[in-house]
Amino acid sequence: MIVNPALLDALLVVLALTLLPAAWRGATGPTEADRAIGADHAFFVFVAVVALLALRTDRYEILDVVVVATLVGFLSAVTLARYISRSRR
């Protein structure tokens, strides 16, 4: 697949910039839900960075790892949501 490397580099910079507030919210969130949201966002940004790097380096076998990581991230988000909702009862 032909993708403009400058576009991929720009997307990597944007993702890196969105990681900063997510890490801040995950580290200093006032509630457990804020920390869970920050950690979940940081994880999905990391997965997106790995996917973009796979496109940048033309190593498409890494995309299988991205799919598995996305499924694990979804399951962890559901688990955290259930844990937080039970702790509020």
Steps between C-alpha positions, in 0.01 A plus 500: 500500500632840411464748785664837521773473769461867592132441573584203722761706682248778558247250635761357736568848636128564550461170683800578718343833591170335594688256722617776734159603639391135513803408710438800723136403552598140567759602757315777681132435436289586803292180472561142397289555189724788389808284546339215305405732213852644487662158501259368238563798273877467544482131409302563184735781398787255544320246279440768236869594507597136447258478206641815342854376548403174330378701202809723509741206495291282263487218757138397474534192723507739796135584427403157638644609833301823474175305456572282804601802709179677403293204618694484828454874547126471445473219753702693755280808451187292559656341807600836645153640436339208683744535789438873534121462477500233771720701734250789492210289629 
